[in-house]
Amino acid sequence: MAKIGSFGELAFSVSDQTVRTFDGMSWNISGKYSTHDRHLKSDLQEFLGPEPEDISFSMVFSVFLGVNPLTEIERLRSYVKTGRTERLIIGGRVYGDYKWVIQKISAELQRFDGKGNLWAAQVKVTLKEYPKR
């Protein structure tokens, strides 16, 4: 099994029997500014500090890729509901300055069998930086 990375106990991996990876990752970094109005001049921007960063990506879960989609969605759901914080590690590199929390998941339930069992789903995951206090 080739382990690509992890978010806590959630391992991003590929093997000949299972595929549990992400796609379309984006990392947003921004600063916080205050705007001061000035008479007869352009507004003045004052840097207040960095905003919490966010990372988003999609994951496809399918019984045809060796994973139970509902089990994987429930695992992500529990991370959201408990506010669990973890380090995001991809390719041995730690992303961000500290930890991340899954702020939101959006699951598109795509395929069901004749008995109502979920066969495939695409999940969009949004992580928010969780800075040290």
N, C-alpha and C positions, 0 to 999 in steps of 0.2 A: 504494500500500500504506500502510495506517495502522499505524504502529508504536506499540503501547501501552506497551511497556517492554522490559526485557531482564534476563537473568541471564548475564552474560558474553556469549558468542557465541550463546546461546539467545535469540532475539528473540520476544517476544509480539507477534503482528501479525495483521491482518485485511486481506484484499484480495478482489477478485472471483474469485480463483483458489485462494487458500489461507486456512485458518483455523488459527491456532496460538495459542490463548489459554488462560487459566486461569479457574476458577470456584470459588466457595466458599472464598475465602481467609480464614484465621484467623491472628491474630498473638497469641502468648502471651508475657506479660511477668510475671516473678515475682521475688521476693526470697528470699535464703537467710537462714534464722534458726536460732539455737541455742536450745534450751529448757533452762532451769535449774530444777531442782526446788527448791521451798522448803517448809519445814515449816509446816504449818497455813495456808498461803497458796496462792493460785493460782500456777501456774508462770510464770516470767518469760521473756519472749521477748527475745533479743538479735539485732539486725540485723547480719548479717555481710557483706552486700553483695548486688549483683544476681546473679541466675542468668542463664546465657546464654539469650537469647530464642529462640523458634522460630516459624516461619511454615509453614503447610501450605496446600495447595491441590490441586485436581484439574485434570487436563488431558485432553481427548478428542482422540485422533488417529484420523483416518479417511482412507482413500483418497478417499472422497466429499467430504472437505473439503480435498483437494489435498495431503495429506502422507502419507508412508509411515510407518505406525505403528511398524514394527519398527526403522526407522532412527532415529526419534525416541526410542524406548525405549533403544536402544543408546547414543545420545548421552548421555542422562541416566545410564545405567548407568556409562559411562566417567567421568562427573563423580563418582559415588559411589566407584568403585574407585580413583581417583587422588587423592581428597581435594581436588579443585580448589576454590579459594575465589574468589568473585566478588562484586561489588556487585549488589544487587537494586534496579533502577530501574523505577518505574512512573509513567507520566504526568510524566516529568521529575523526579520526586522520588526521592531516595535513601532507602531504608528501612534503619533500624538505624543504629548508630554507625560501623560499619566494613564488614566483609565477611560473607558467609554461605557455608556448605558444605552440599551436599545430603547429609543424613544417611541418608535412606531413600527408596526409591521402592517402590511397590506397584502392579503392573500387572495389570489385569483384561483378559485377551485375550478380546474379545467376539465377533468375527466372522471367519470364515475362508471362503475360496472352496473349490471342489471339488478344488483342487490343493494345499491346505494353506497358501496365502498368507494372511497376516494382513491383514484389511481394516479392522478397527476395534479400538481399545483405549482403556480409561480408566485413567489413571495418577494415583495419589495421591503427591504430592511433599512431603517434610518437609525444611525448611531449618533449620539450627542456626546461631546467631550465632557468628562466628569473631572474637573480640576481638583487638585489637592486643596484642602481647606486651610 
